[in-house]
């Protein structure tokens, strides 16, 4: 077996196809607050991304899920 040289071209294409369906939102929080969010997500067995999405869904009373997830 050869040395691993990173993503294959097929993996790159698959990642790009997936990412084309998504949008990016950056948020800034005061120092120390990021860990509070990470801990809250972890306590619920969620990623930070999933935790934020679920919290927004609850507050906005809408579904932010895409069927491709």
C-alpha positions as CSV (number, residue, x, y, z in Angstrom):
1,X,0.0,0.0,0.0
2,X,1.3,3.4,-1.0
3,X,1.8,6.5,1.2
4,X,-1.4,8.5,1.9
5,X,-1.2,11.8,0.0
6,X,-4.4,13.4,1.1
7,X,-7.8,13.4,-0.6
8,X,-8.2,11.6,-3.8
9,X,-9.7,13.5,-6.7
10,X,-13.0,11.5,-6.3
11,X,-13.1,12.5,-2.6
12,X,-12.5,16.2,-3.5
13,X,-15.3,16.1,-6.0
14,X,-17.7,14.5,-3.5
15,X,-16.8,17.0,-0.8
16,X,-17.3,19.9,-3.3
17,X,-20.7,18.5,-4.4
18,X,-21.8,18.3,-0.8
19,X,-20.5,21.8,0.1
20,X,-22.2,23.3,-2.9
21,X,-25.5,22.6,-1.1
22,X,-24.6,24.6,2.0
23,X,-24.0,28.2,3.1
24,X,-21.6,29.4,5.7
25,X,-22.4,31.7,8.6
26,X,-19.6,32.9,10.9
27,X,-20.5,34.2,14.3
28,X,-18.4,36.0,16.8
29,X,-18.8,35.5,20.6
30,X,-17.0,37.1,23.5
31,X,-13.9,35.2,24.7
32,X,-14.8,32.3,26.9
33,X,-18.4,32.0,25.6
34,X,-17.3,29.6,22.8
35,X,-16.5,27.0,25.4
36,X,-19.9,27.4,27.0
37,X,-21.5,26.7,23.7
38,X,-19.2,23.7,23.0
39,X,-20.0,22.3,26.5
40,X,-23.8,22.7,26.0
41,X,-23.6,20.9,22.7
42,X,-21.4,18.1,24.1
43,X,-23.8,17.6,27.1
44,X,-26.5,16.9,24.5
45,X,-24.4,14.7,22.4
46,X,-24.4,17.2,19.5
47,X,-21.8,19.0,17.4
48,X,-21.7,22.7,17.9
49,X,-23.2,23.2,14.4
50,X,-26.1,20.8,15.1
51,X,-26.7,22.4,18.5
52,X,-26.9,25.9,17.0
53,X,-29.2,24.7,14.2
54,X,-31.5,23.0,16.7
55,X,-31.6,26.0,18.9
56,X,-32.4,28.3,16.0
57,X,-35.2,25.9,14.8
58,X,-36.7,26.0,18.3
59,X,-36.6,29.8,18.5
60,X,-37.8,30.5,15.0
61,X,-40.3,27.6,14.9
62,X,-39.0,26.5,11.5
63,X,-37.1,23.6,10.1
64,X,-33.7,24.4,8.8
65,X,-33.0,20.8,7.7
66,X,-32.4,19.9,4.2
67,X,-33.4,16.4,3.1
68,X,-29.8,15.8,1.9
69,X,-28.5,15.8,5.5
